[in-house]
């Protein structure tokens, strides 16, 4: 019995009984789960889930007679059900819509064993995270300081551990509320910004689901109540927290000038920037702030590099500049600094390659030539090599 209790319970909802047989047979090959119910309509499935709250996963057909799978998922979300959903469909056209919803995966019929196993593994990871007895945190109490990483990723942790996000949308909702922390955001704005493009009623239902999932994600760390409901809106209320991008901006503002005595401090500030705001998630609503922090970082590093070059630190300057160049190969000021570093290192070949490659890139990508200032700089740096050679050759 102990082994069975550790396995995740699964139900199947499909108006085609043949699919019950197919999926049941495939799921029997996965020892970590077992099917406890099969249903041909959503009404009986919903009734069963209401009575059996321990169900971990439901495979739901999208195209069913009566209430379809998407409507069923919306109803479950509104009711606060914690069951994870995987959509099953005969039409690939539903894939994008399923991706936008708060479901963990979708499968296209005919379902392969490998694809089914991947979906189950994802559900098991979530299920185990929220059924582990190892974390017991009293409600309304944080387990130490909250540490939030927003540069390069979205990570929340404290002494109790790290938040394991239930869905992509609950991660996005947290990031959104974090950006506007302490302020009430109306539900209507959240629906527009996060669920834009969906039908209104469906979007509101999935907002309900996402809020529930977000609180459930935060609960193991004693942080469920940081998501506050206020006047038909939500706010993120944090105490005793450290947010990396807030700290980065504050320290950049303090270092308006970077002299020799401040270089080490500036280098530690640079290391705070581990990537763009919220990493590669590319939230449309965060584009302005993402670009603002990116420009802030680039400007700060250029000031730091100028100080390093004045101190003759070629190696560190080069590493920082190459980082900037990788992020934006078209930034001419970075190319200027790199050319200066090549000259300082006595690397004429590298200097020429840097300049000619940039000229080629501009022509290929934009059909333009570099500025006159860059060309003049290049010529002067090349002449410097000639001058050095001439002085060396004199008796």
Residue, then its C-alpha position, 0 to 999 in steps of 0.5 A: x500500500x505504501x508504494x501505491x500511495x506514492x504513485x500519482x493518481x490519473x483520470x482520463x476524460x474522453x468521449x471515445x471509450x477506445x481512447x480510454x483503452x489506448x491511454x490506460x494500456x500506455x500508462x500501465x507501462x509507467x510504474x509511477x502513475x495509475x489510472x483510477x477513473x475514466x469518463x466520457x463526459x466532463x460532468x461526471x469527471x468534475x463530480x469525481x474530482x470534487x470528491x477525490x481531491x488527491x487526483x494528480x493528473x487528468x488527460x482531457x480530450x479537447x473536442x468532446x460533445x457537450x462541454x469541450x475540454x477547454x471549457x472544462x479546464x476553465x471551469x476547474x480553474x474557476x473552482x480552484x481545483x489543483x489537478x494538473x491537466x494535459x490536453x489530448x487533441x486530434x488537431x494540431x491547430x489547438x496546440x497554440x491555444x493549449x500553450x496559452x492556457x494554464x495546462x502543463x502539456x498537450x498531446x496530438x493523437x495518435x499519442x506516442x509512448x515517448x511523448x506520453x512519458x514526457x508529459x507524465x514526467x513533467x506532471x510528476x515533477x510538479x506533483x512531488x514538489x507539492x506533496x513532499x513532507x520535507x518542507x513544513x512552513x507555518x502560514x504567513x511566515x517567511x523562512x528567512x529573507x526572500x531572495x529574488x533573481x530577475x536578471x537572466x531568469x525568474x527565481x525565488x528562494x529562501x531558507x526553506x528552498x526554491x519555488x518550483x513554478x507549476x506553470x509558465x503562466x504562474x511564473x509570468x504572473x509573478x514576474x508581472x506583479x514583481x515589476x509592479x510590487x506593492x501596487x494593486x493591478x486590476x484584473x482587467x489589466x492582467x487579462x489584457x497584458x498576460x492573456x491578450x488574444x484569448x476570448x474574454x471569459x476564457x481569459x478571466x477563468x485562466x487568470x483565476x487558475x493562474x492566481x491559484x497556481x501561483x499561490x500554490x507554488x509559493x506555499x511551500x516557502x510560506x509565501x502564499x499570502x504575499x499575493x494579496x487580493x484587493x478591490x478586484x485586483x492583485x498585488x505582490x507584498x514583500x517584506x525582508x526581500x532582496x531583488x537582484x535587478x533593484x540592487x543592481x540599479x541602486x549600485x549603478x546609480x551610486x557609482x556615477x564615477x569609477x576611479x581606481x579605488x572603485x574598480x573592484x566594487x564596480x566589477x562586483x556590481x557588473x557580476x550582478x547582471x546575469x542576463x536580461x530582465x526575466x531571461x529569455x522569456x521575452x514577455x511583451x509587457x516587459x519590453x520597455x524595462x528589459x531594454x532599460x536595464x540592458x542599456x543601463x548595463x551597457x553604459x555602466x560596463x563602458x564606464x568601467x572599461x574606460x577606467x580599466x583601460x586607463x589602468x592598463x588592465x587589458x584582459x578584464x577590459x577585453x572580457x567585458x567588451x566581448x560580452x557586450x559585443x555578443x549582446x549587440x554586435x552593431x554597437x560601434x562604441x564597443x568596437x572602438x574600445x575593442x580596437x583600442x584594446x587590440x592596439x594596447x596589446x600590440x595585436x595589429x592583426x586582431x585590430x585589423x580583423x576587428x575593424x574589417x569584420x565590423x565594416x562587413x557586418x554593417x554592409x551585410x545587415x544595414x547596407x551602411x558604412x561605419x562612422x567617420x569617427x571610427x574610421x579615423x580611430x582605426x587609421x590612427x591606431x594603425x599609424x601607432x603601430x608604424x610609429x612604434x616600429x619606426x622608433x624601434x628601428x632607430x639606432 
